[in-house]
Each structure stands twice: as structure tokens, then as C-alpha cells.
Amino acid sequence: MLGLIWTIQVITSILLIVLVLIHSPKGDGIAGIGGSAQLFTSQKGAEKNLNKLTAIIAVIFMVCVFLLGFGIVK
């Protein structure tokens, strides 16, 4: 079980790196903190799906880190 979690973590880490590099640069600057930079812009369908996929992979990665970090899986 421990080997499976490590494998999932390695795969998700590589996927996260690739997905973050695929994202288009926004260049929001300081306005990106409050979310006001996206007030008058819309996302295309492909970018929405890319954002969702990145979020899902990030959650899977965080769960693996949590399981391995606290020693829940042995």
C-alpha cells in the first residue's frame, strides 16, 4: 500500500508540473490578490477544464502528502 501511495504521489507531482507549465500566463500583478483582475474577463472552455484538472490533481497530491507525512499508511 505504501508503494502505491508513493507511486501516485510521484505521478501527480509530474502531472502538476506539466499542467502548471501549460497554463497561460495571466500577468495580473497585484490585482490578482483580490480577484479584481478577472472582473471583466472570461475563461474559455479549455482553460476552465485545465483549471479543474489542475485542482483535482493538486488535491490528490495533497492527500498523498498527508497520508505519507503523518504515517497513516504503512
N, CA, C, O and CB atoms as a CASP TS submission, in Angstrom:
PFRMAT TS
TARGET T0000
AUTHOR 0000-0000-0000
METHOD Language model
MODEL 1
PARENT N/A
ATOM      1  N   MET     1       0.824  -1.196   0.000  1.00  0.00           N
ATOM      2  CA  MET     1       0.000   0.000   0.000  1.00  0.00           C
ATOM      3  C   MET     1       0.870   1.262   0.000  1.00  0.00           C
ATOM      4  O   MET     1       0.553   2.253  -0.658  1.00  0.00           O
ATOM      5  CB  MET     1      -0.939  -0.003   1.213  1.00  0.00           C
ATOM      6  N   LEU     2       1.959   1.202   0.744  1.00  0.00           N
ATOM      7  CA  LEU     2       2.861   2.351   0.812  1.00  0.00           C
ATOM      8  C   LEU     2       3.483   2.640  -0.551  1.00  0.00           C
ATOM      9  O   LEU     2       3.629   3.797  -0.944  1.00  0.00           O
ATOM     10  CB  LEU     2       3.961   2.105   1.853  1.00  0.00           C
ATOM     11  N   GLY     3       3.847   1.582  -1.264  1.00  0.00           N
ATOM     12  CA  GLY     3       4.410   1.752  -2.602  1.00  0.00           C
ATOM     13  C   GLY     3       3.418   2.366  -3.572  1.00  0.00           C
ATOM     14  O   GLY     3       3.801   3.156  -4.436  1.00  0.00           O
ATOM     15  N   LEU     4       2.144   2.010  -3.438  1.00  0.00           N
ATOM     16  CA  LEU     4       1.099   2.562  -4.294  1.00  0.00           C
ATOM     17  C   LEU     4       0.931   4.055  -4.042  1.00  0.00           C
ATOM     18  O   LEU     4       0.812   4.830  -4.991  1.00  0.00           O
ATOM     19  CB  LEU     4      -0.231   1.830  -4.061  1.00  0.00           C
ATOM     20  N   ILE     5       0.921   4.464  -2.788  1.00  0.00           N
ATOM     21  CA  ILE     5       0.779   5.879  -2.452  1.00  0.00           C
ATOM     22  C   ILE     5       1.978   6.676  -2.975  1.00  0.00           C
ATOM     23  O   ILE     5       1.812   7.779  -3.496  1.00  0.00           O
ATOM     24  CB  ILE     5       0.638   6.060  -0.923  1.00  0.00           C
ATOM     25  N   TRP     6       3.188   6.115  -2.836  1.00  0.00           N
ATOM     26  CA  TRP     6       4.377   6.792  -3.348  1.00  0.00           C
ATOM     27  C   TRP     6       4.303   6.931  -4.868  1.00  0.00           C
ATOM     28  O   TRP     6       4.669   7.969  -5.420  1.00  0.00           O
ATOM     29  CB  TRP     6       5.651   6.027  -2.943  1.00  0.00           C
ATOM     30  N   THR     7       3.834   5.893  -5.531  1.00  0.00           N
ATOM     31  CA  THR     7       3.705   5.936  -6.987  1.00  0.00           C
ATOM     32  C   THR     7       2.700   7.003  -7.411  1.00  0.00           C
ATOM     33  O   THR     7       2.955   7.769  -8.340  1.00  0.00           O
ATOM     34  CB  THR     7       3.281   4.562  -7.530  1.00  0.00           C
ATOM     35  N   ILE     8       1.560   7.051  -6.729  1.00  0.00           N
ATOM     36  CA  ILE     8       0.545   8.064  -7.032  1.00  0.00           C
ATOM     37  C   ILE     8       1.108   9.459  -6.799  1.00  0.00           C
ATOM     38  O   ILE     8       0.851  10.374  -7.581  1.00  0.00           O
ATOM     39  CB  ILE     8      -0.719   7.846  -6.172  1.00  0.00           C
ATOM     40  N   GLN     9       1.873   9.621  -5.728  1.00  0.00           N
ATOM     41  CA  GLN     9       2.439  10.929  -5.428  1.00  0.00           C
ATOM     42  C   GLN     9       3.439  11.372  -6.500  1.00  0.00           C
ATOM     43  O   GLN     9       3.441  12.534  -6.905  1.00  0.00           O
ATOM     44  CB  GLN     9       3.114  10.905  -4.061  1.00  0.00           C
ATOM     45  N   VAL    10       4.271  10.464  -6.949  1.00  0.00           N
ATOM     46  CA  VAL    10       5.246  10.814  -7.988  1.00  0.00           C
ATOM     47  C   VAL    10       4.537  11.172  -9.294  1.00  0.00           C
ATOM     48  O   VAL    10       4.897  12.149  -9.951  1.00  0.00           O
ATOM     49  CB  VAL    10       6.230   9.648  -8.221  1.00  0.00           C
ATOM     50  N   ILE    11       3.536  10.385  -9.666  1.00  0.00           N
ATOM     51  CA  ILE    11       2.799  10.651 -10.907  1.00  0.00           C
ATOM     52  C   ILE    11       2.069  11.988 -10.830  1.00  0.00           C
ATOM     53  O   ILE    11       2.104  12.769 -11.780  1.00  0.00           O
ATOM     54  CB  ILE    11       1.797   9.518 -11.193  1.00  0.00           C
ATOM     55  N   THR    12       1.401  12.259  -9.697  1.00  0.00           N
ATOM     56  CA  THR    12       0.677  13.528  -9.571  1.00  0.00           C
ATOM     57  C   THR    12       1.625  14.718  -9.520  1.00  0.00           C
ATOM     58  O   THR    12       1.289  15.799 -10.003  1.00  0.00           O
ATOM     59  CB  THR    12      -0.198  13.513  -8.324  1.00  0.00           C
ATOM     60  N   SER    13       2.807  14.531  -8.938  1.00  0.00           N
ATOM     61  CA  SER    13       3.754  15.655  -8.916  1.00  0.00           C
ATOM     62  C   SER    13       4.228  15.991 -10.321  1.00  0.00           C
ATOM     63  O   SER    13       4.353  17.166 -10.666  1.00  0.00           O
ATOM     64  CB  SER    13       4.960  15.330  -8.018  1.00  0.00           C
ATOM     65  N   ILE    14       4.490  14.987 -11.125  1.00  0.00           N
ATOM     66  CA  ILE    14       4.901  15.231 -12.509  1.00  0.00           C
ATOM     67  C   ILE    14       3.756  15.870 -13.296  1.00  0.00           C
ATOM     68  O   ILE    14       3.977  16.794 -14.079  1.00  0.00           O
ATOM     69  CB  ILE    14       5.351  13.912 -13.184  1.00  0.00           C
ATOM     70  N   LEU    15       2.536  15.377 -13.089  1.00  0.00           N
ATOM     71  CA  LEU    15       1.375  15.962 -13.766  1.00  0.00           C
ATOM     72  C   LEU    15       1.160  17.415 -13.361  1.00  0.00           C
ATOM     73  O   LEU    15       0.825  18.250 -14.202  1.00  0.00           O
ATOM     74  CB  LEU    15       0.121  15.150 -13.459  1.00  0.00           C
ATOM     75  N   LEU    16       1.349  17.725 -12.078  1.00  0.00           N
ATOM     76  CA  LEU    16       1.196  19.103 -11.623  1.00  0.00           C
ATOM     77  C   LEU    16       2.203  20.032 -12.293  1.00  0.00           C
ATOM     78  O   LEU    16       1.858  21.141 -12.702  1.00  0.00           O
ATOM     79  CB  LEU    16       1.348  19.177 -10.111  1.00  0.00           C
ATOM     80  N   ILE    17       3.432  19.580 -12.402  1.00  0.00           N
ATOM     81  CA  ILE    17       4.454  20.389 -13.057  1.00  0.00           C
ATOM     82  C   ILE    17       4.057  20.654 -14.508  1.00  0.00           C
ATOM     83  O   ILE    17       4.144  21.787 -14.981  1.00  0.00           O
ATOM     84  CB  ILE    17       5.833  19.690 -12.990  1.00  0.00           C
ATOM     85  N   VAL    18       3.624  19.618 -15.206  1.00  0.00           N
ATOM     86  CA  VAL    18       3.247  19.768 -16.613  1.00  0.00           C
ATOM     87  C   VAL    18       2.023  20.675 -16.755  1.00  0.00           C
ATOM     88  O   VAL    18       1.993  21.547 -17.624  1.00  0.00           O
ATOM     89  CB  VAL    18       2.964  18.392 -17.243  1.00  0.00           C
ATOM     90  N   LEU    19       1.011  20.471 -15.900  1.00  0.00           N
ATOM     91  CA  LEU    19      -0.208  21.272 -16.003  1.00  0.00           C
ATOM     92  C   LEU    19       0.038  22.738 -15.694  1.00  0.00           C
ATOM     93  O   LEU    19      -0.533  23.609 -16.350  1.00  0.00           O
ATOM     94  CB  LEU    19      -1.265  20.730 -15.074  1.00  0.00           C
ATOM     95  N   VAL    20       0.876  23.027 -14.710  1.00  0.00           N
ATOM     96  CA  VAL    20       1.177  24.420 -14.389  1.00  0.00           C
ATOM     97  C   VAL    20       1.941  25.077 -15.534  1.00  0.00           C
ATOM     98  O   VAL    20       1.727  26.253 -15.827  1.00  0.00           O
ATOM     99  CB  VAL    20       1.988  24.512 -13.082  1.00  0.00           C
ATOM    100  N   LEU    21       2.816  24.335 -16.172  1.00  0.00           N
ATOM    101  CA  LEU    21       3.548  24.901 -17.303  1.00  0.00           C
ATOM    102  C   LEU    21       2.660  25.117 -18.529  1.00  0.00           C
ATOM    103  O   LEU    21       2.950  25.977 -19.360  1.00  0.00           O
ATOM    104  CB  LEU    21       4.707  23.998 -17.668  1.00  0.00           C
ATOM    105  N   ILE    22       1.588  24.345 -18.643  1.00  0.00           N
ATOM    106  CA  ILE    22       0.671  24.501 -19.775  1.00  0.00           C
ATOM    107  C   ILE    22      -0.202  25.744 -19.627  1.00  0.00           C
ATOM    108  O   ILE    22      -0.602  26.337 -20.629  1.00  0.00           O
ATOM    109  CB  ILE    22      -0.211  23.264 -19.913  1.00  0.00           C
ATOM    110  N   HIS    23      -0.502  26.144 -18.393  1.00  0.00           N
ATOM    111  CA  HIS    23      -1.369  27.304 -18.166  1.00  0.00           C
ATOM    112  C   HIS    23      -0.827  28.542 -18.863  1.00  0.00           C
ATOM    113  O   HIS    23       0.384  28.751 -18.947  1.00  0.00           O
ATOM    114  CB  HIS    23      -1.521  27.574 -16.668  1.00  0.00           C
ATOM    115  N   SER    24      -1.749  29.356 -19.359  1.00  0.00           N
ATOM    116  CA  SER    24      -1.331  30.599 -20.000  1.00  0.00           C
ATOM    117  C   SER    24      -1.002  31.638 -18.928  1.00  0.00           C
ATOM    118  O   SER    24      -1.673  31.702 -17.898  1.00  0.00           O
ATOM    119  CB  SER    24      -2.437  31.128 -20.958  1.00  0.00           C
ATOM    120  N   PRO    25       0.016  32.443 -19.166  1.00  0.00           N
ATOM    121  CA  PRO    25       0.372  33.464 -18.172  1.00  0.00           C
ATOM    122  C   PRO    25      -0.705  34.540 -18.102  1.00  0.00           C
ATOM    123  O   PRO    25      -1.221  34.984 -19.127  1.00  0.00           O
ATOM    124  CB  PRO    25       1.737  34.100 -18.510  1.00  0.00           C
ATOM    125  N   LYS    26      -1.032  34.946 -16.903  1.00  0.00           N
ATOM    126  CA  LYS    26      -2.092  35.929 -16.719  1.00  0.00           C
ATOM    127  C   LYS    26      -1.533  37.343 -16.597  1.00  0.00           C
ATOM    128  O   LYS    26      -2.087  38.269 -17.190  1.00  0.00           O
ATOM    129  CB  LYS    26      -2.914  35.587 -15.487  1.00  0.00           C
ATOM    130  N   GLY    27      -0.466  37.530 -15.854  1.00  0.00           N
ATOM    131  CA  GLY    27       0.096  38.857 -15.686  1.00  0.00           C
ATOM    132  C   GLY    27      -0.809  39.783 -14.897  1.00  0.00           C
ATOM    133  O   GLY    27      -0.880  40.977 -15.189  1.00  0.00           O
ATOM    134  N   ASP    28      -1.504  39.247 -13.896  1.00  0.00           N
ATOM    135  CA  ASP    28      -2.438  40.056 -13.111  1.00  0.00           C
ATOM    136  C   ASP    28      -1.726  41.078 -12.241  1.00  0.00           C
ATOM    137  O   ASP    28      -2.261  42.155 -11.977  1.00  0.00           O
ATOM    138  CB  ASP    28      -3.296  39.162 -12.243  1.00  0.00           C
ATOM    139  N   GLY    29      -0.534  40.748 -11.799  1.00  0.00           N
ATOM    140  CA  GLY    29       0.169  41.633 -10.886  1.00  0.00           C
ATOM    141  C   GLY    29      -0.471  41.631  -9.519  1.00  0.00           C
ATOM    142  O   GLY    29      -0.957  40.598  -9.059  1.00  0.00           O
ATOM    143  N   ILE    30      -0.476  42.758  -8.874  1.00  0.00           N
ATOM    144  CA  ILE    30      -1.020  42.853  -7.519  1.00  0.00           C
ATOM    145  C   ILE    30      -2.545  42.746  -7.524  1.00  0.00           C
ATOM    146  O   ILE    30      -3.136  42.421  -6.495  1.00  0.00           O
ATOM    147  CB  ILE    30      -0.590  44.171  -6.865  1.00  0.00           C
ATOM    148  N   ALA    31      -3.189  43.011  -8.650  1.00  0.00           N
ATOM    149  CA  ALA    31      -4.645  42.926  -8.740  1.00  0.00           C
ATOM    150  C   ALA    31      -5.137  41.488  -8.629  1.00  0.00           C
ATOM    151  O   ALA    31      -6.306  41.256  -8.323  1.00  0.00           O
ATOM    152  CB  ALA    31      -5.126  43.535 -10.048  1.00  0.00           C
ATOM    153  N   GLY    32      -4.261  40.525  -8.872  1.00  0.00           N
ATOM    154  CA  GLY    32      -4.643  39.127  -8.788  1.00  0.00           C
ATOM    155  C   GLY    32      -4.920  38.672  -7.374  1.00  0.00           C
ATOM    156  O   GLY    32      -5.567  37.643  -7.179  1.00  0.00           O
ATOM    157  N   ILE    33      -4.451  39.404  -6.387  1.00  0.00           N
ATOM    158  CA  ILE    33      -4.658  39.007  -4.990  1.00  0.00           C
ATOM    159  C   ILE    33      -6.132  39.109  -4.617  1.00  0.00           C
ATOM    160  O   ILE    33      -6.687  38.197  -4.006  1.00  0.00           O
ATOM    161  CB  ILE    33      -3.809  39.881  -4.044  1.00  0.00           C
ATOM    162  N   GLY    34      -6.761  40.216  -4.984  1.00  0.00           N
ATOM    163  CA  GLY    34      -8.162  40.421  -4.622  1.00  0.00           C
ATOM    164  C   GLY    34      -9.136  39.850  -5.614  1.00  0.00           C
ATOM    165  O   GLY    34     -10.340  39.853  -5.357  1.00  0.00           O
ATOM    166  N   GLY    35      -8.669  39.364  -6.726  1.00  0.00           N
ATOM    167  CA  GLY    35      -9.554  38.807  -7.731  1.00  0.00           C
ATOM    168  C   GLY    35     -10.150  39.845  -8.660  1.00  0.00           C
ATOM    169  O   GLY    35     -10.963  39.509  -9.521  1.00  0.00           O
ATOM    170  N   SER    36      -9.760  41.107  -8.502  1.00  0.00           N
ATOM    171  CA  SER    36     -10.347  42.151  -9.342  1.00  0.00           C
ATOM    172  C   SER    36      -9.822  42.121 -10.765  1.00  0.00           C
ATOM    173  O   SER    36     -10.418  42.727 -11.656  1.00  0.00           O
ATOM    174  CB  SER    36     -10.083  43.504  -8.741  1.00  0.00           C
ATOM    175  N   ALA    37      -8.726  41.433 -10.991  1.00  0.00           N
ATOM    176  CA  ALA    37      -8.169  41.382 -12.336  1.00  0.00           C
ATOM    177  C   ALA    37      -9.041  40.555 -13.270  1.00  0.00           C
ATOM    178  O   ALA    37      -9.023  40.777 -14.481  1.00  0.00           O
ATOM    179  CB  ALA    37      -6.762  40.814 -12.300  1.00  0.00           C
ATOM    180  N   GLN    38      -9.799  39.611 -12.736  1.00  0.00           N
ATOM    181  CA  GLN    38     -10.644  38.758 -13.566  1.00  0.00           C
ATOM    182  C   GLN    38     -12.093  39.240 -13.571  1.00  0.00           C
ATOM    183  O   GLN    38     -12.998  38.484 -13.922  1.00  0.00           O
ATOM    184  CB  GLN    38     -10.577  37.315 -13.078  1.00  0.00           C
ATOM    185  N   LEU    39     -12.308  40.467 -13.191  1.00  0.00           N
ATOM    186  CA  LEU    39     -13.656  41.003 -13.097  1.00  0.00           C
ATOM    187  C   LEU    39     -14.340  41.069 -14.453  1.00  0.00           C
ATOM    188  O   LEU    39     -15.520  40.740 -14.574  1.00  0.00           O
ATOM    189  CB  LEU    39     -13.624  42.375 -12.472  1.00  0.00           C
ATOM    190  N   PHE    40     -13.607  41.492 -15.467  1.00  0.00           N
ATOM    191  CA  PHE    40     -14.208  41.683 -16.781  1.00  0.00           C
ATOM    192  C   PHE    40     -13.693  40.704 -17.819  1.00  0.00           C
ATOM    193  O   PHE    40     -13.872  40.928 -19.017  1.00  0.00           O
ATOM    194  CB  PHE    40     -13.960  43.079 -17.252  1.00  0.00           C
ATOM    195  N   THR    41     -13.066  39.638 -17.393  1.00  0.00           N
ATOM    196  CA  THR    41     -12.568  38.643 -18.335  1.00  0.00           C
ATOM    197  C   THR    41     -13.334  37.342 -18.159  1.00  0.00           C
ATOM    198  O   THR    41     -13.902  37.078 -17.099  1.00  0.00           O
ATOM    199  CB  THR    41     -11.054  38.413 -18.142  1.00  0.00           C
ATOM    200  N   SER    42     -13.342  36.549 -19.194  1.00  0.00           N
ATOM    201  CA  SER    42     -13.981  35.239 -19.111  1.00  0.00           C
ATOM    202  C   SER    42     -12.975  34.174 -19.523  1.00  0.00           C
ATOM    203  O   SER    42     -12.037  34.437 -20.275  1.00  0.00           O
ATOM    204  CB  SER    42     -15.254  35.175 -20.005  1.00  0.00           C
ATOM    205  N   GLN    43     -13.190  32.981 -19.020  1.00  0.00           N
ATOM    206  CA  GLN    43     -12.306  31.876 -19.362  1.00  0.00           C
ATOM    207  C   GLN    43     -12.928  31.064 -20.481  1.00  0.00           C
ATOM    208  O   GLN    43     -14.148  30.913 -20.551  1.00  0.00           O
ATOM    209  CB  GLN    43     -12.026  30.989 -18.134  1.00  0.00           C
ATOM    210  N   LYS    44     -12.093  30.550 -21.340  1.00  0.00           N
ATOM    211  CA  LYS    44     -12.565  29.684 -22.398  1.00  0.00           C
ATOM    212  C   LYS    44     -12.792  28.292 -21.828  1.00  0.00           C
ATOM    213  O   LYS    44     -12.345  27.990 -20.722  1.00  0.00           O
ATOM    214  CB  LYS    44     -11.564  29.648 -23.576  1.00  0.00           C
ATOM    215  N   GLY    45     -13.479  27.452 -22.572  1.00  0.00           N
ATOM    216  CA  GLY    45     -13.806  26.110 -22.111  1.00  0.00           C
ATOM    217  C   GLY    45     -12.586  25.260 -21.819  1.00  0.00           C
ATOM    218  O   GLY    45     -12.546  24.545 -20.818  1.00  0.00           O
ATOM    219  N   ALA    46     -11.597  25.334 -22.683  1.00  0.00           N
ATOM    220  CA  ALA    46     -10.396  24.526 -22.480  1.00  0.00           C
ATOM    221  C   ALA    46      -9.642  24.970 -21.238  1.00  0.00           C
ATOM    222  O   ALA    46      -9.095  24.138 -20.515  1.00  0.00           O
ATOM    223  CB  ALA    46      -9.483  24.607 -23.702  1.00  0.00           C
ATOM    224  N   GLU    47      -9.607  26.275 -20.982  1.00  0.00           N
ATOM    225  CA  GLU    47      -8.908  26.783 -19.813  1.00  0.00           C
ATOM    226  C   GLU    47      -9.647  26.420 -18.523  1.00  0.00           C
ATOM    227  O   GLU    47      -9.021  26.138 -17.501  1.00  0.00           O
ATOM    228  CB  GLU    47      -8.741  28.298 -19.918  1.00  0.00           C
ATOM    229  N   LYS    48     -10.979  26.429 -18.576  1.00  0.00           N
ATOM    230  CA  LYS    48     -11.763  26.011 -17.405  1.00  0.00           C
ATOM    231  C   LYS    48     -11.481  24.549 -17.073  1.00  0.00           C
ATOM    232  O   LYS    48     -11.280  24.192 -15.912  1.00  0.00           O
ATOM    233  CB  LYS    48     -13.277  26.219 -17.656  1.00  0.00           C
ATOM    234  N   ASN    49     -11.468  23.714 -18.102  1.00  0.00           N
ATOM    235  CA  ASN    49     -11.187  22.296 -17.878  1.00  0.00           C
ATOM    236  C   ASN    49      -9.777  22.080 -17.364  1.00  0.00           C
ATOM    237  O   ASN    49      -9.550  21.215 -16.519  1.00  0.00           O
ATOM    238  CB  ASN    49     -11.393  21.507 -19.159  1.00  0.00           C
ATOM    239  N   LEU    50      -8.827  22.859 -17.865  1.00  0.00           N
ATOM    240  CA  LEU    50      -7.449  22.767 -17.399  1.00  0.00           C
ATOM    241  C   LEU    50      -7.351  23.176 -15.934  1.00  0.00           C
ATOM    242  O   LEU    50      -6.619  22.557 -15.162  1.00  0.00           O
ATOM    243  CB  LEU    50      -6.530  23.642 -18.260  1.00  0.00           C
ATOM    244  N   ASN    51      -8.083  24.213 -15.551  1.00  0.00           N
ATOM    245  CA  ASN    51      -8.097  24.637 -14.152  1.00  0.00           C
ATOM    246  C   ASN    51      -8.699  23.571 -13.245  1.00  0.00           C
ATOM    247  O   ASN    51      -8.182  23.312 -12.158  1.00  0.00           O
ATOM    248  CB  ASN    51      -8.873  25.938 -14.005  1.00  0.00           C
ATOM    249  N   LYS    52      -9.787  22.956 -13.687  1.00  0.00           N
ATOM    250  CA  LYS    52     -10.422  21.896 -12.899  1.00  0.00           C
ATOM    251  C   LYS    52      -9.498  20.693 -12.751  1.00  0.00           C
ATOM    252  O   LYS    52      -9.370  20.131 -11.664  1.00  0.00           O
ATOM    253  CB  LYS    52     -11.743  21.464 -13.548  1.00  0.00           C
ATOM    254  N   LEU    53      -8.860  20.304 -13.842  1.00  0.00           N
ATOM    255  CA  LEU    53      -7.953  19.160 -13.805  1.00  0.00           C
ATOM    256  C   LEU    53      -6.769  19.436 -12.888  1.00  0.00           C
ATOM    257  O   LEU    53      -6.347  18.560 -12.133  1.00  0.00           O
ATOM    258  CB  LEU    53      -7.461  18.821 -15.216  1.00  0.00           C
ATOM    259  N   THR    54      -6.233  20.651 -12.952  1.00  0.00           N
ATOM    260  CA  THR    54      -5.122  21.018 -12.085  1.00  0.00           C
ATOM    261  C   THR    54      -5.534  20.976 -10.621  1.00  0.00           C
ATOM    262  O   THR    54      -4.768  20.515  -9.775  1.00  0.00           O
ATOM    263  CB  THR    54      -4.602  22.405 -12.444  1.00  0.00           C
ATOM    264  N   ALA    55      -6.729  21.450 -10.317  1.00  0.00           N
ATOM    265  CA  ALA    55      -7.215  21.427  -8.942  1.00  0.00           C
ATOM    266  C   ALA    55      -7.407  19.997  -8.440  1.00  0.00           C
ATOM    267  O   ALA    55      -7.071  19.695  -7.295  1.00  0.00           O
ATOM    268  CB  ALA    55      -8.527  22.199  -8.834  1.00  0.00           C
ATOM    269  N   ILE    56      -7.933  19.128  -9.273  1.00  0.00           N
ATOM    270  CA  ILE    56      -8.152  17.733  -8.878  1.00  0.00           C
ATOM    271  C   ILE    56      -6.821  17.039  -8.612  1.00  0.00           C
ATOM    272  O   ILE    56      -6.671  16.339  -7.610  1.00  0.00           O
ATOM    273  CB  ILE    56      -8.940  16.977  -9.969  1.00  0.00           C
ATOM    274  N   ILE    57      -5.858  17.231  -9.505  1.00  0.00           N
ATOM    275  CA  ILE    57      -4.540  16.618  -9.328  1.00  0.00           C
ATOM    276  C   ILE    57      -3.859  17.172  -8.074  1.00  0.00           C
ATOM    277  O   ILE    57      -3.186  16.433  -7.354  1.00  0.00           O
ATOM    278  CB  ILE    57      -3.655  16.864 -10.574  1.00  0.00           C
ATOM    279  N   ALA    58      -4.033  18.470  -7.813  1.00  0.00           N
ATOM    280  CA  ALA    58      -3.435  19.068  -6.621  1.00  0.00           C
ATOM    281  C   ALA    58      -4.037  18.487  -5.350  1.00  0.00           C
ATOM    282  O   ALA    58      -3.317  18.263  -4.377  1.00  0.00           O
ATOM    283  CB  ALA    58      -3.617  20.584  -6.638  1.00  0.00           C
ATOM    284  N   VAL    59      -5.336  18.240  -5.341  1.00  0.00           N
ATOM    285  CA  VAL    59      -5.987  17.644  -4.164  1.00  0.00           C
ATOM    286  C   VAL    59      -5.494  16.216  -3.949  1.00  0.00           C
ATOM    287  O   VAL    59      -5.225  15.818  -2.815  1.00  0.00           O
ATOM    288  CB  VAL    59      -7.528  17.657  -4.325  1.00  0.00           C
ATOM    289  N   ILE    60      -5.373  15.449  -5.020  1.00  0.00           N
ATOM    290  CA  ILE    60      -4.862  14.085  -4.904  1.00  0.00           C
ATOM    291  C   ILE    60      -3.440  14.097  -4.363  1.00  0.00           C
ATOM    292  O   ILE    60      -3.086  13.276  -3.518  1.00  0.00           O
ATOM    293  CB  ILE    60      -4.910  13.369  -6.265  1.00  0.00           C
ATOM    294  N   PHE    61      -2.620  15.034  -4.852  1.00  0.00           N
ATOM    295  CA  PHE    61      -1.246  15.158  -4.371  1.00  0.00           C
ATOM    296  C   PHE    61      -1.225  15.504  -2.877  1.00  0.00           C
ATOM    297  O   PHE    61      -0.453  14.920  -2.116  1.00  0.00           O
ATOM    298  CB  PHE    61      -0.487  16.232  -5.180  1.00  0.00           C
ATOM    299  N   MET    62      -2.063  16.442  -2.464  1.00  0.00           N
ATOM    300  CA  MET    62      -2.096  16.839  -1.042  1.00  0.00           C
ATOM    301  C   MET    62      -2.562  15.701  -0.143  1.00  0.00           C
ATOM    302  O   MET    62      -2.060  15.551   0.970  1.00  0.00           O
ATOM    303  CB  MET    62      -3.012  18.049  -0.850  1.00  0.00           C
ATOM    304  N   VAL    63      -3.510  14.903  -0.609  1.00  0.00           N
ATOM    305  CA  VAL    63      -3.959  13.754   0.179  1.00  0.00           C
ATOM    306  C   VAL    63      -2.828  12.744   0.341  1.00  0.00           C
ATOM    307  O   VAL    63      -2.633  12.192   1.424  1.00  0.00           O
ATOM    308  CB  VAL    63      -5.180  13.086  -0.484  1.00  0.00           C
ATOM    309  N   CYS    64      -2.090  12.507  -0.728  1.00  0.00           N
ATOM    310  CA  CYS    64      -0.946  11.590  -0.649  1.00  0.00           C
ATOM    311  C   CYS    64       0.114  12.115   0.312  1.00  0.00           C
ATOM    312  O   CYS    64       0.673  11.352   1.100  1.00  0.00           O
ATOM    313  CB  CYS    64      -0.332  11.377  -2.040  1.00  0.00           C
ATOM    314  N   VAL    65       0.393  13.416   0.250  1.00  0.00           N
ATOM    315  CA  VAL    65       1.371  14.012   1.156  1.00  0.00           C
ATOM    316  C   VAL    65       0.903  13.869   2.603  1.00  0.00           C
ATOM    317  O   VAL    65       1.699  13.555   3.487  1.00  0.00           O
ATOM    318  CB  VAL    65       1.602  15.499   0.806  1.00  0.00           C
ATOM    319  N   PHE    66      -0.368  14.097   2.841  1.00  0.00           N
ATOM    320  CA  PHE    66      -0.932  13.959   4.185  1.00  0.00           C
ATOM    321  C   PHE    66      -0.804  12.512   4.685  1.00  0.00           C
ATOM    322  O   PHE    66      -0.384  12.275   5.817  1.00  0.00           O
ATOM    323  CB  PHE    66      -2.415  14.399   4.193  1.00  0.00           C
ATOM    324  N   LEU    67      -1.166  11.563   3.842  1.00  0.00           N
ATOM    325  CA  LEU    67      -1.106  10.159   4.242  1.00  0.00           C
ATOM    326  C   LEU    67       0.321   9.719   4.531  1.00  0.00           C
ATOM    327  O   LEU    67       0.572   9.009   5.505  1.00  0.00           O
ATOM    328  CB  LEU    67      -1.710   9.277   3.160  1.00  0.00           C
ATOM    329  N   LEU    68       1.243  10.134   3.696  1.00  0.00           N
ATOM    330  CA  LEU    68       2.651   9.742   3.894  1.00  0.00           C
ATOM    331  C   LEU    68       3.300  10.523   5.027  1.00  0.00           C
ATOM    332  O   LEU    68       4.115   9.973   5.768  1.00  0.00           O
ATOM    333  CB  LEU    68       3.449   9.951   2.605  1.00  0.00           C
ATOM    334  N   GLY    69       2.951  11.789   5.170  1.00  0.00           N
ATOM    335  CA  GLY    69       3.575  12.636   6.171  1.00  0.00           C
ATOM    336  C   GLY    69       3.222  12.256   7.598  1.00  0.00           C
ATOM    337  O   GLY    69       4.072  12.305   8.487  1.00  0.00           O
ATOM    338  N   PHE    70       1.974  11.880   7.818  1.00  0.00           N
ATOM    339  CA  PHE    70       1.537  11.512   9.159  1.00  0.00           C
ATOM    340  C   PHE    70       1.644  10.009   9.419  1.00  0.00           C
ATOM    341  O   PHE    70       1.282   9.532  10.494  1.00  0.00           O
ATOM    342  CB  PHE    70       0.112  11.967   9.375  1.00  0.00           C
ATOM    343  N   GLY    71       2.132   9.287   8.451  1.00  0.00           N
ATOM    344  CA  GLY    71       2.351   7.851   8.651  1.00  0.00           C
ATOM    345  C   GLY    71       1.069   7.060   8.784  1.00  0.00           C
ATOM    346  O   GLY    71       1.047   6.030   9.458  1.00  0.00           O
ATOM    347  N   ILE    72       0.010   7.514   8.161  1.00  0.00           N
ATOM    348  CA  ILE    72      -1.271   6.813   8.240  1.00  0.00           C
ATOM    349  C   ILE    72      -1.206   5.497   7.470  1.00  0.00           C
ATOM    350  O   ILE    72      -1.770   4.490   7.898  1.00  0.00           O
ATOM    351  CB  ILE    72      -2.410   7.699   7.693  1.00  0.00           C
ATOM    352  N   VAL    73      -0.520   5.513   6.343  1.00  0.00           N
ATOM    353  CA  VAL    73      -0.385   4.300   5.514  1.00  0.00           C
ATOM    354  C   VAL    73       0.928   3.630   5.868  1.00  0.00           C
ATOM    355  O   VAL    73       1.983   4.263   5.886  1.00  0.00           O
ATOM    356  CB  VAL    73      -0.445   4.635   3.976  1.00  0.00           C
ATOM    357  N   LYS    74       0.846   2.357   6.145  1.00  0.00           N
ATOM    358  CA  LYS    74       2.063   1.597   6.492  1.00  0.00           C
ATOM    359  C   LYS    74       2.211   0.391   5.611  1.00  0.00           C
ATOM    360  O   LYS    74       3.172  -0.364   5.756  1.00  0.00           O
ATOM    361  CB  LYS    74       2.040   1.162   7.953  1.00  0.00           C
TER
END
